[in-house]
Amino acid sequence: MFRLRSFRVCSRRLFHSGAVSRDQVLDQLQTCSAEDQVFDVVGRNKAKLSASHVSFAIGQLWRFQRERPHMLRTIEQVRNHPQFLTLQVLAENKISLMDDASVVDMLYVVLRLQVEHHDSLVQQLVTEAWNRLERFQMATLSKFAVCLSDQFLQHSPLMGQITQIVSQRLDSIQDARVLTPLMNSIFALVSPQLRDALFKKADFLLDHTNPLHFNNPRRVVQFIRNVKQIHRPLLEKCNQLLLQNVPRMDVEHISIILGLYHSMQYNNCDFRLAVRQRLLELVDTSTDPATFTKLFASLGPLGGQGVREGLESTALLLADELNPHQALGVVETMEEMQCRNLQLINKMAAVLLKNLETYRSVEITRITQSLILLHCQNPQIFSRLKAILLQYLQASVYPYEVTMLTRVLSLLPSPRHDEAVLSRVNAVIPQCSLNDLNTYSMVIAKWIRNDPSYRHNTSSKYVRLLQTLNRCGRERLHGFQSLDVVLEEVKCLSGEWFDEMLLEETMVTMQKLIDQISWTNVHELGVYLTRTNYFCAALMDRIASVTIENIDKIHYSATYSILLPFAVLNYDSPKAEEFFDVCIQHFTPYISSLDPHLLVLLAYALALADYFPEEVVREIFNVDFLAKLDAHLETFPDSLNMRIRLRLMELNRAVCLECPEFQVPWFHERYCKQLQKRANSSISPAQQQIHKMLGDVLGGMNCAKVGVLTPYFYTVDFELVLDRHLHPVPYSEQIQLQISESGNVHWESGSADRERTELPPGACRIALEFLDSKSFCKNSWHMKGEAMMKKRHLEILGYHVLQIPHFEWNSMELSTEDAWKEYLRKKIFSELP
């Protein structure tokens, strides 16, 4: 009996003790469903709150905010609540009692709740985490690195220490959700070796992670963009994972990814098509200003005319609700779309005008440039923009910012430049990159055109400024020790100043660094040589050798830019046959993986060089491929769309003429007739001069036709026929084309379809072509590939082709009319076989 009673008493005590030991404060916090309830619990239990209570309460406040759309979040109200200050003070006092993960979680949450970076709580959390850094788990370290990035501490010694830890413990990371945020936090401090190791690790982890977690490949793409080292295989893998997830993405995710791709100049047609379809599905639900702005920026450049008009109408309705950042995004997209909706342009200008004081310098320059390109007719906003630009310029001490502001100021109409601008430019020029110096050369040229006093003062401030510009450009160029750095600085340079002053020296510098040409930069060098039209056999021979030796390391899509200078500049290197064969064998297995437009460009480049791989030709000229190409071209800007279609026509013509055994039909007749109608067919003064003299040399104007349209729609400058005795054969009075006094060529209706007159027995049809500077490399008289291909094709069509290079026709030797006539006589009658 006593034993039973004793057991009951003991049991009651035990159960009562268990109930008491339960954490009632935590239970109350866990049952909260809104911020006010959390603050109420905090206010009633200040003395009882432990470190874990504080951590949970602050975390709960962020969870409530995170679950709401951005438009409905109340972060400022939460942060200004009296009990939030209580939580901050308690957290500050209990930091030492928190475990490692709680310290970093607390820092992460208070930053999400927009607590100031200089707040004592943030500072103490960062210090505490730094003290514990070496013992952090990698997941905790990753989250801490994100917090430091949020505070703009990417270049801090603390981030350097994190980078070192990552380098030592990279093998221990087995989760892409840990690695990818860490990569983007430390990108500014990684060495080339660590960068490559991170690429390799990310590649491995993406193969072993849930493909539905598309933020992982998105962050890898961001890292590739940040380190400015395009790792094509990894980028393609990320793109495939992202492509799988497009149906699950919202407008915000799509806009982020498109922005990353745009900044890297990476285009994947399948992704663009999938994204366009997904965005069209989201149009009806994207009605709030924040979401619509992202939709407008993403779908506008991809959509057709009807889609654009619908977006413009919605933008007009929402314009007054846009915040300054959203208004800027809409205007920049309108510029990209080449919008001509005057009502929308004027409305957006009015919205921007109300908010001009809130924009930073870089945003003011973007606004100015966009409104100029949109042909905005609002003098008030341009006057205000000019004043703000000048204010920013006078206060700026950063060379890149001074350059940016000066360039945009030069776009605005002004009878004279401001002396303050000249002073700032003069001060920063010695610190400028080649790209900035090139910008200043164009700005100074505009100042000279607008200042009539320059003509009477050759020792003016402009001359001194140009001399400084030239000196600084040469000094910077001579100081380069890395080919990659040279390519980075010059890859976008163009214009008269650079071509005249620095292009030759740039090539000399590159030849000094020729041993640094490797498989990682051959494609960039190829693009640069093509863009500058500069013929340099030494550099191209090195490109060929490196490519042949390292073809297995080069991504198949890079072969286009590597082949391009050889085709465009018409260079037959000692290893040309091996080089082209190696490249063709390398990309051929992947032709179905290449974007359709890239395959067309690649095939055209090969055709320039007289290579026609059968697999490539048959891949392009089939109905399925051409339908896919049409669909993809709909998402491209008009200029690129027209360029690809022109290249497809030229490829079709080349295959029909040079490879009739492939039996590819000529299906561009209608397209060429449309081009012919739109063309502004005019001839140069030199061509008019030649035509007049041909009449004297041949014995009559009717012995030479001008602007003759051949089969397959080539235009021959001058066509003449010589009989077997080399006597000119007069044409009938019904000449196809006539030259007006203004130099315009008038096409006779139906001339392209007319049968060509049969030649008399033994006669020879001659095509006489005037080759201007565009037909030759910039630095030599070496003829380019396009002129050579036209010559081949005209010969196939039965012409004997004679070419008159501009440098011969305009030479000092041919300075009299008799000399020109003698030149034509020898060209026509002496060069025939």
C-alpha positions in Angstrom: 0.0 0.0 0.0 2.7 2.5 1.0 4.8 1.4 -2.0 1.9 2.1 -4.4 1.3 5.5 -2.8 5.0 6.3 -3.1 5.0 5.4 -6.8 2.0 7.7 -7.5 3.7 10.6 -5.7 6.9 10.0 -7.7 5.0 9.8 -10.9 3.2 13.1 -10.3 6.5 14.8 -9.6 8.1 13.3 -12.7 5.3 14.4 -15.0 5.0 17.8 -13.4 8.7 18.3 -13.8 8.4 17.4 -17.6 5.7 19.9 -18.1 7.6 22.6 -16.3 10.8 21.8 -18.4 9.0 22.6 -21.6 10.1 25.9 -23.2 6.9 27.9 -23.0 8.4 31.0 -24.7 9.6 29.0 -27.7 6.1 27.4 -27.8 4.5 30.8 -28.0 6.9 32.0 -30.7 6.2 28.9 -32.7 2.5 29.5 -32.7 2.8 33.1 -34.0 1.4 33.7 -37.4 2.2 37.4 -37.8 4.9 39.9 -36.8 2.7 41.6 -34.2 2.3 38.3 -32.3 6.0 37.8 -32.3 6.6 41.3 -30.9 3.9 40.7 -28.3 5.7 37.6 -27.1 9.0 39.4 -27.0 7.5 42.3 -25.1 6.0 40.1 -22.4 9.1 37.9 -22.0 12.1 40.2 -22.2 13.7 38.9 -19.1 13.2 35.2 -20.2 14.5 35.5 -23.7 17.6 33.3 -24.4 19.9 33.3 -27.3 17.9 30.7 -29.1 14.7 32.6 -28.4 16.2 35.8 -30.0 17.5 33.9 -33.0 14.1 32.2 -33.5 12.1 35.4 -33.2 14.2 37.4 -35.7 14.2 34.4 -38.0 10.4 34.2 -37.7 10.1 37.9 -38.7 12.0 37.3 -41.9 10.1 34.1 -42.7 6.8 36.1 -42.6 8.3 38.7 -45.0 9.8 36.1 -47.3 6.4 34.4 -47.9 4.9 37.6 -49.2 5.2 39.1 -52.7 7.7 42.0 -52.8 5.0 44.5 -53.2 3.3 43.4 -49.9 6.4 43.2 -47.7 6.5 45.5 -44.6 10.2 45.4 -43.8 10.5 49.1 -42.8 7.6 48.8 -40.4 9.1 45.7 -38.8 12.5 47.3 -38.5 11.0 50.5 -36.9 9.0 48.6 -34.3 10.2 49.2 -30.7 10.4 45.5 -29.9 12.7 45.0 -32.9 15.2 47.3 -31.2 14.8 45.1 -28.1 15.6 42.0 -30.1 18.7 43.8 -31.6 20.0 44.7 -28.1 19.4 41.2 -26.8 21.0 39.6 -29.8 24.1 41.9 -29.3 24.4 40.8 -25.7 24.0 37.1 -26.4 26.2 36.7 -29.5 28.9 34.7 -27.5 26.2 32.2 -26.5 25.1 31.4 -30.0 26.5 28.4 -31.9 28.3 29.0 -35.2 25.3 28.4 -37.5 23.1 30.7 -35.4 25.6 33.6 -35.6 25.7 33.5 -39.4 21.9 32.9 -39.6 21.3 35.9 -37.5 23.6 38.0 -39.7 21.9 36.8 -42.8 18.4 37.6 -41.5 19.2 41.1 -40.1 20.7 42.0 -43.5 17.6 40.7 -45.3 15.6 42.9 -42.9 17.7 45.8 -44.2 19.5 46.7 -41.0 22.2 49.2 -41.8 25.7 47.7 -42.5 27.3 50.0 -39.9 24.8 49.0 -37.2 26.6 47.7 -34.1 24.7 44.4 -34.2 25.9 43.7 -37.8 29.4 44.7 -36.9 29.6 42.5 -33.9 28.1 39.5 -35.8 30.7 39.9 -38.5 33.5 40.2 -35.9 32.3 37.1 -34.1 32.0 35.1 -37.3 35.5 36.2 -38.3 36.9 34.9 -35.0 35.2 31.5 -35.6 36.0 31.3 -39.3 38.4 28.4 -39.3 36.0 26.1 -37.6 32.9 26.8 -39.8 31.3 24.1 -41.7 31.4 24.8 -45.4 27.6 25.4 -45.6 28.0 28.0 -42.8 31.0 29.5 -44.5 29.1 29.8 -47.8 26.2 31.7 -46.1 28.7 34.0 -44.3 30.4 34.8 -47.6 27.0 35.7 -49.1 26.5 38.1 -46.1 29.9 39.7 -46.8 29.0 40.2 -50.4 25.7 41.8 -49.4 27.9 44.3 -47.5 30.1 45.0 -50.6 33.1 43.3 -48.9 34.1 41.2 -51.9 37.7 42.6 -51.8 38.2 42.6 -48.0 40.9 40.7 -46.2 38.2 38.6 -44.6 36.9 37.5 -48.0 40.5 36.7 -48.9 40.7 34.4 -45.9 37.5 32.7 -47.0 39.0 32.2 -50.4 42.0 30.6 -48.9 39.8 28.2 -46.9 37.8 27.3 -50.0 41.1 26.6 -51.9 42.2 24.2 -49.1 38.8 22.5 -48.5 37.2 22.5 -51.9 37.2 18.7 -52.1 35.0 18.5 -49.0 32.1 20.4 -50.7 29.5 17.9 -51.9 26.4 20.1 -52.4 26.0 22.5 -55.3 23.8 24.7 -53.0 26.8 25.3 -50.9 29.4 25.7 -53.7 27.5 28.0 -56.1 26.8 30.9 -53.7 30.4 30.6 -52.4 31.8 30.8 -55.9 30.0 34.1 -56.6 31.1 35.6 -53.3 34.8 35.0 -53.8 35.0 35.5 -57.6 37.0 38.7 -57.4 39.8 37.0 -55.5 40.2 33.6 -57.1 43.4 32.7 -58.9 43.3 31.2 -62.4 44.1 27.8 -60.7 41.3 28.1 -58.2 38.9 29.4 -60.9 39.5 26.3 -63.0 39.2 24.0 -59.9 35.8 25.7 -59.2 34.7 25.1 -62.8 35.6 21.4 -62.5 33.9 21.1 -59.1 30.7 22.8 -60.3 30.7 20.6 -63.4 30.8 17.5 -61.2 28.2 18.6 -58.7 25.7 19.7 -61.4 25.7 16.1 -62.6 24.9 14.9 -59.1 22.2 17.4 -58.0 18.5 17.6 -58.5 18.0 19.2 -62.0 14.8 20.9 -60.7 17.0 23.2 -58.5 17.6 25.6 -61.3 19.2 28.3 -59.1 22.4 26.2 -59.0 23.1 26.4 -62.7 21.9 30.0 -62.7 24.6 30.8 -60.1 27.2 28.9 -62.1 26.4 31.1 -65.1 26.7 34.1 -62.9 30.2 33.0 -61.8 31.2 32.4 -65.5 30.1 35.9 -66.3 31.8 37.4 -63.2 35.2 35.9 -63.9 35.0 36.8 -67.6 36.3 33.4 -68.6 33.7 31.7 -70.9 33.9 28.0 -70.1 31.7 26.7 -73.0 31.1 23.1 -71.9 30.0 24.2 -68.5 27.9 27.0 -69.9 26.2 24.6 -72.3 25.5 22.2 -69.4 24.0 25.0 -67.3 21.9 26.1 -70.3 20.5 22.6 -70.8 19.5 22.5 -67.1 17.9 25.9 -67.2 16.1 25.0 -70.5 14.5 22.0 -68.7 13.1 24.3 -66.0 11.8 27.2 -68.2 8.1 26.0 -67.8 8.6 26.3 -64.0 10.2 29.8 -64.0 8.6 33.1 -63.2 9.3 36.4 -64.9 11.9 37.4 -62.3 14.0 34.2 -62.8 13.8 34.5 -66.6 14.8 38.2 -66.6 17.9 37.4 -64.4 19.1 34.6 -66.7 18.5 36.6 -69.9 20.4 39.5 -68.3 23.4 37.2 -67.6 23.3 35.7 -71.2 23.1 39.2 -72.7 26.1 40.4 -70.7 28.1 37.5 -71.9 26.8 37.8 -75.5 25.7 34.2 -75.3 22.7 33.2 -77.4 21.0 29.9 -77.3 18.1 29.7 -79.8 16.2 26.9 -78.0 16.3 28.8 -74.7 15.1 32.0 -76.4 12.2 30.2 -78.0 11.2 28.4 -74.7 11.5 31.6 -72.8 9.4 33.5 -75.3 6.6 30.9 -75.0 6.8 31.0 -71.2 6.7 34.8 -71.1 3.7 34.8 -73.4 1.9 32.5 -70.9 2.7 34.9 -68.0 1.6 38.1 -69.8 -1.9 38.1 -68.2 -0.6 37.6 -64.7 2.2 40.2 -64.9 0.0 43.3 -64.1 1.9 44.9 -61.2 4.6 47.5 -62.1 7.5 45.4 -60.7 6.6 42.2 -62.6 5.5 44.0 -65.7 8.8 45.9 -66.0 10.7 42.6 -66.0 8.3 41.1 -68.5 8.7 44.1 -70.7 12.5 43.9 -70.6 12.5 40.2 -71.3 9.7 39.7 -73.8 9.9 43.0 -75.7 13.2 42.2 -77.6 12.0 38.6 -78.3 8.4 39.2 -79.4 6.9 40.0 -82.7 5.3 43.3 -83.8 1.9 42.4 -82.2 3.4 41.4 -78.9 5.4 44.6 -78.8 2.4 46.8 -79.5 0.5 45.1 -76.6 3.4 45.6 -74.2 3.7 49.2 -75.2 0.0 49.8 -74.6 0.3 48.3 -71.1 3.4 50.3 -70.4 1.5 53.5 -71.3 -1.2 52.5 -68.8 1.3 51.7 -65.9 3.7 54.5 -66.6 2.6 56.7 -63.7 2.9 53.8 -61.2 6.5 53.0 -62.1 9.3 53.8 -59.6 12.5 55.5 -61.0 14.3 52.2 -61.4 11.4 50.6 -63.3 11.0 53.6 -65.5 14.7 53.4 -66.5 14.3 49.7 -67.3 11.3 50.3 -69.6 13.0 53.2 -71.5 16.2 51.1 -72.1 14.1 48.2 -73.4 12.2 50.6 -75.7 15.6 51.7 -77.1 16.5 48.0 -77.7 13.2 47.4 -79.4 13.7 50.6 -81.5 10.3 51.8 -80.3 8.7 54.5 -82.4 5.5 55.0 -80.2 5.7 58.7 -79.7 3.0 58.8 -77.1 4.9 56.2 -75.0 8.2 58.0 -75.5 6.8 61.3 -74.4 5.1 59.7 -71.4 8.2 58.0 -70.2 10.2 61.1 -70.6 7.8 62.9 -68.4 8.0 60.2 -65.8 11.8 60.3 -65.9 11.9 64.0 -65.6 10.0 63.9 -62.3 12.6 61.6 -60.8 15.9 62.8 -62.3 17.3 63.9 -58.9 17.1 60.3 -57.6 19.4 58.8 -60.3 23.1 58.1 -60.0 25.6 59.2 -62.6 25.6 55.9 -64.5 21.8 55.9 -64.6 21.7 59.5 -65.9 24.0 58.6 -68.8 21.8 55.6 -69.6 18.7 57.7 -69.6 20.3 60.4 -71.8 21.6 57.8 -74.4 18.3 56.0 -74.5 16.2 59.2 -75.0 18.6 60.4 -77.8 18.3 57.1 -79.6 14.5 57.1 -79.2 14.5 60.6 -80.9 12.7 62.1 -77.9 11.5 65.6 -78.6 11.5 67.1 -75.1 13.9 70.0 -74.8 13.2 70.4 -71.1 14.4 67.0 -70.1 17.6 67.3 -72.2 18.3 70.6 -70.7 18.0 69.2 -67.2 20.0 66.1 -68.1 22.8 68.2 -69.4 22.9 70.2 -66.1 23.0 67.1 -64.0 25.7 65.5 -66.2 27.9 68.5 -65.8 27.4 68.5 -62.0 28.4 64.8 -61.8 31.4 65.4 -64.1 32.8 68.3 -62.0 32.5 66.2 -58.8 33.9 62.9 -60.3 37.4 61.7 -59.7 37.1 58.3 -61.4 38.5 58.1 -64.9 35.8 55.6 -66.2 33.1 57.9 -64.8 34.6 61.0 -66.4 34.8 59.2 -69.7 31.2 58.0 -69.5 29.9 61.4 -68.6 32.0 63.2 -71.3 30.9 60.8 -74.0 27.2 61.2 -73.3 27.5 65.0 -72.9 29.0 65.1 -76.4 25.8 63.5 -77.8 23.8 66.5 -76.7 23.5 69.4 -79.0 25.8 72.2 -77.9 27.4 75.0 -79.9 30.5 74.9 -77.7 31.9 72.6 -75.1 32.1 73.6 -71.5 35.6 74.5 -70.2 35.0 72.4 -67.1 34.6 69.4 -69.3 37.9 70.0 -71.0 39.7 70.4 -67.7 38.3 67.2 -66.3 39.3 65.3 -69.4 42.8 66.6 -69.4 43.2 65.5 -65.8 42.1 61.9 -66.2 43.6 61.0 -69.7 46.9 59.6 -68.3 44.9 57.2 -66.2 42.6 55.9 -68.9 42.3 52.6 -70.6 42.7 52.3 -74.4 38.9 52.1 -74.7 38.5 55.3 -72.8 41.2 57.0 -74.9 39.4 55.9 -78.0 36.2 57.4 -76.7 38.0 60.7 -76.0 39.3 60.7 -79.6 35.7 60.7 -80.9 34.6 63.3 -78.4 37.5 65.7 -79.4 36.7 65.2 -83.1 33.2 66.3 -82.4 34.4 69.3 -80.4 36.6 70.3 -83.3 33.7 70.1 -85.8 31.6 72.3 -83.6 34.2 74.9 -82.8 35.0 77.2 -85.8 37.9 78.8 -83.9 39.9 75.6 -84.4 40.5 76.4 -88.1 42.4 79.5 -87.3 44.4 78.1 -84.3 46.4 75.0 -85.2 48.2 75.1 -81.8 44.9 75.1 -79.9 43.9 73.2 -76.8 42.5 70.4 -79.1 45.9 69.8 -80.7 47.5 69.5 -77.3 44.8 67.2 -76.1 45.2 65.0 -79.1 49.0 64.9 -78.6 48.5 63.8 -75.0 46.0 61.2 -76.2 48.4 59.7 -78.7 51.3 59.7 -76.2 49.2 58.0 -73.4 47.9 55.4 -75.9 51.4 54.4 -77.0 52.7 54.3 -73.5 49.9 52.1 -72.3 50.2 49.8 -75.3 54.0 49.4 -74.9 53.5 48.6 -71.2 51.4 45.4 -71.8 53.1 42.1 -70.9 50.0 39.9 -71.4 48.3 39.1 -74.6 45.0 38.4 -72.8 45.1 41.9 -71.3 45.8 43.4 -74.8 42.8 41.5 -76.2 40.6 42.6 -73.4 41.4 46.3 -74.0 41.3 46.4 -77.8 38.5 43.9 -78.6 35.8 46.6 -78.9 38.0 49.4 -80.3 37.2 51.0 -83.6 37.4 54.4 -85.3 39.8 56.6 -87.2 42.0 57.5 -84.3 42.7 54.0 -83.2 43.1 52.8 -86.8 45.6 55.6 -87.7 47.5 55.9 -84.4 47.5 52.5 -82.6 46.3 49.6 -84.8 49.7 49.0 -86.3 51.4 49.2 -82.9 48.8 46.9 -81.5 49.7 44.3 -84.0 53.4 44.8 -83.3 52.7 44.3 -79.5 50.7 41.1 -80.3 53.5 39.7 -82.4 55.9 40.3 -79.5 53.5 38.3 -77.3 52.9 35.7 -79.9 54.1 32.8 -77.7 51.1 33.6 -75.4 48.7 32.6 -78.1 47.0 29.4 -76.7 43.9 27.4 -77.2 42.1 29.6 -74.6 42.5 32.8 -76.6 42.7 31.8 -80.3 39.0 32.5 -80.8 39.2 36.0 -79.3 42.3 36.8 -81.5 40.5 35.4 -84.5 37.5 37.7 -83.9 39.8 40.7 -83.4 41.7 40.1 -86.7 38.4 39.7 -88.6 36.9 42.8 -87.1 39.9 45.0 -87.9 40.4 43.5 -91.4 44.1 43.4 -90.5 46.2 40.9 -92.4 49.0 39.5 -90.3 50.4 36.2 -91.5 52.6 35.6 -88.4 49.6 35.7 -86.0 47.4 33.6 -88.3 50.1 31.0 -88.7 50.3 30.8 -85.0 46.5 30.5 -84.6 46.6 27.6 -87.1 49.4 25.8 -85.3 47.9 26.2 -81.9 44.5 25.0 -83.2 45.8 21.9 -84.9 47.8 20.9 -81.7 45.0 21.6 -79.3 41.8 21.0 -81.2 40.5 18.5 -78.6 40.6 21.2 -75.9 38.6 23.8 -78.0 34.8 23.8 -77.8 33.3 22.9 -81.1 31.3 26.2 -81.3 34.5 28.2 -81.1 35.7 26.9 -84.4 33.6 29.5 -86.2 35.5 32.5 -84.8 38.9 30.7 -85.3 38.2 29.9 -89.0 36.7 33.3 -89.7 39.9 35.4 -90.3 41.3 32.8 -92.7 38.1 32.9 -94.7 37.3 36.6 -94.6 40.9 37.7 -95.1 41.6 35.0 -97.7 44.7 33.7 -96.1 46.1 30.4 -97.4 48.5 29.5 -94.7 51.2 26.8 -95.1 49.0 24.5 -92.9 45.7 25.7 -94.4 44.5 22.3 -95.6 45.3 20.5 -92.4 43.9 23.4 -90.3 40.5 23.5 -92.1 40.3 19.7 -92.1 41.0 19.5 -88.4 38.4 22.2 -87.6 35.7 20.6 -89.9 36.3 17.1 -88.4 36.0 18.7 -84.9 32.6 20.4 -85.2 30.9 18.0 -87.7 29.8 15.5 -85.0 28.0 18.4 -83.3 26.3 20.1 -86.2 22.9 19.2 -84.8 23.8 20.9 -81.5 24.9 24.2 -83.0 22.4 27.0 -83.1 20.9 27.1 -86.7 22.1 30.7 -87.3 25.7 29.8 -86.2 25.8 26.8 -88.5 24.7 29.0 -91.4 27.5 31.5 -90.6 30.0 28.7 -90.2 29.1 27.2 -93.5 29.3 30.6 -95.2 32.8 31.1 -93.8 33.8 27.8 -95.2 32.3 28.6 -98.6 34.4 31.8 -98.7 37.5 29.6 -98.3 36.2 27.1 -100.9 35.2 24.3 -98.5 31.9 22.6 -98.8 31.6 19.7 -96.3 28.7 17.5 -97.5 27.3 16.8 -94.1 27.1 20.5 -93.3 25.5 21.3 -96.6 22.9 18.6 -96.3 22.1 19.5 -92.7 21.4 23.1 -93.6 19.4 22.5 -96.9 16.6 20.5 -95.6 13.1 21.5 -94.7 13.2 20.8 -91.0 16.4 22.8 -90.5 15.1 25.8 -92.5 11.8 25.8 -90.5 13.8 25.8 -87.2 16.0 28.6 -88.5 12.9 30.7 -89.4 11.5 30.2 -85.9 14.7 31.2 -84.2 15.2 34.3 -86.4 11.9 35.6 -85.2 13.5 36.2 -81.8 16.5 38.1 -83.2 16.8 41.8 -83.7 15.9 42.9 -87.2 19.5 43.7 -88.2 20.8 40.3 -87.2 17.8 38.6 -88.8 18.5 40.3 -92.1 22.2 39.4 -91.9 21.6 35.7 -91.4 19.1 35.6 -94.2 21.6 37.3 -96.5 24.3 34.8 -95.6 21.9 31.9 -96.2 21.2 33.3 -99.7 24.9 33.6 -100.4 25.5 30.1 -99.2 22.7 28.8 -101.3 24.2 30.5 -104.4 27.7 29.2 -103.6 26.5 25.6 -103.2 24.5 25.8 -106.4 27.4 27.1 -108.4 30.3 25.2 -106.9 28.7 21.9 -105.8 26.0 21.1 -108.4 26.5 17.4 -107.4 24.7 18.1 -104.1 21.5 18.9 -106.1 20.6 21.7 -103.7 17.8 23.9 -105.4 18.2 27.6 -105.8 15.2 28.9 -103.7 16.2 32.6 -103.3 15.0 34.0 -106.6 12.1 35.9 -104.9 14.2 37.1 -102.0 16.8 38.5 -104.4 14.2 40.3 -106.4 12.9 41.9 -103.2 16.5 42.9 -102.3 16.9 44.4 -105.8 13.8 46.5 -105.5 14.9 47.9 -102.1 18.5 48.4 -103.1 19.9 51.9 -103.7 21.8 51.1 -106.8 24.4 53.8 -107.3 27.9 53.8 -108.6 30.9 55.7 -107.4 32.5 58.6 -109.3 35.4 56.3 -110.2 33.0 53.8 -111.8 31.3 56.6 -113.8 34.8 57.7 -114.9 35.7 54.2 -116.0 32.4 53.8 -117.9 33.0 57.0 -119.9 36.6 56.0 -120.8 35.5 52.5 -121.8 33.4 54.1 -124.5 36.5 55.7 -125.9 38.7 52.6 -125.5 36.1 50.2 -127.0 34.9 52.5 -129.8 31.4 53.3 -128.4 29.3 53.5 -125.2 27.2 50.6 -126.5 30.2 48.2 -126.3 29.9 48.0 -122.5 26.9 47.5 -120.2 26.8 48.9 -116.7 25.5 47.2 -113.6 24.6 43.9 -115.3 22.6 41.5 -113.3 23.8 37.9 -113.7 22.1 34.6 -113.1 22.0 34.1 -109.3 21.9 37.9 -108.9 25.5 39.0 -108.9 25.9 42.5 -110.2 28.8 43.1 -112.6 30.2 46.6 -112.7 30.8 46.5 -116.5 30.1 43.7 -119.0 31.7 43.6 -122.5 32.0 41.0 -125.2 35.1 40.5 -127.5 34.8 38.4 -130.6 37.5 35.9 -131.6 39.6 38.7 -133.1 39.4 40.7 -129.8 37.1 43.2 -131.4 34.4 44.7 -129.1 30.9 43.4 -129.9 28.3 46.2 -129.6 25.2 45.6 -127.6 21.7 46.3 -128.9 20.3 49.7 -128.2 18.0 48.2 -125.5 20.5 48.4 -122.7 19.3 46.9 -119.4 20.6 49.7 -117.1 21.1 53.4 -117.4 23.2 55.7 -115.3 21.5 59.0 -114.4 23.5 62.3 -114.0 23.3 61.8 -110.2 25.1 58.4 -110.5 22.0 56.2 -109.8 21.5 53.0 -111.7 18.0 52.4 -113.0 17.0 48.7 -113.3 14.8 47.8 -116.3 11.8 45.7 -115.3 12.3 42.0 -115.7 15.9 42.3 -116.6 16.9 39.5 -114.1 14.7 37.0 -115.9 15.8 37.8 -119.4 17.8 35.2 -121.2 21.4 36.2 -121.7 22.3 36.8 -125.3 24.2 33.9 -126.8 27.8 34.7 -127.7 29.1 34.5 -131.2 31.4 31.5 -131.8 34.8 32.2 -130.3 33.7 35.3 -128.4 34.5 36.0 -124.8 32.2 37.6 -122.2 34.2 39.9 -119.8 33.2 41.1 -116.4 35.2 44.2 -115.5 35.1 44.8 -111.7 36.2 47.9 -109.8 37.5 46.9 -106.4 37.3 49.6 -103.8 39.0 49.5 -100.4 36.4 47.2 -98.9 37.7 44.4 -101.1 41.1 44.5 -99.5 42.7 44.1 -96.1 43.2 47.3 -94.2 47.0 47.2 -94.1 47.8 45.7 -97.5 46.7 45.1 -101.0 45.7 41.5 -100.1 42.3 40.7 -101.6 39.6 39.5 -99.2 37.6 36.3 -99.4 34.4 37.8 -100.6 35.9 39.4 -103.7 37.7 36.1 -104.5 34.5 34.1 -104.1 32.6 36.5 -106.5 35.5 36.1 -109.0 35.2 32.3 -108.8 31.4 32.4 -109.3 31.5 34.7 -112.2 34.1 32.5 -113.9 31.7 29.5 -113.4 29.0 31.6 -115.0 31.2 32.0 -118.1 32.8 35.3 -117.5 36.5 36.2 -117.9 36.9 38.4 -114.9 39.2 41.4 -114.9 39.6 43.5 -111.7 40.6 47.1 -111.3 42.0 47.7 -107.8 41.3 51.1 -106.4 45.0 51.7 -105.5 46.0 51.1 -109.1 43.3 53.3 -110.6 44.0 56.2 -108.1 47.8 55.9 -108.3 50.1 58.7 -109.3 51.0 56.8 -112.4 47.4 57.1 -113.7 47.1 60.8 -113.2 46.0 61.7 -116.8 43.1 60.7 -119.0 45.5 59.1 -121.5 47.1 57.0 -118.8 43.8 55.7 -117.6 42.7 54.8 -121.1 46.0 53.0 -121.7 45.6 51.2 -118.4 42.1 50.0 -119.5 43.3 49.0 -123.0 46.1 46.8 -121.5 43.8 45.4 -118.8 41.2 44.3 -121.4 43.3 43.3 -124.4 46.5 42.0 -122.7 45.2 40.0 -119.8 43.0 37.7 -121.8 44.4 34.2 -122.2 
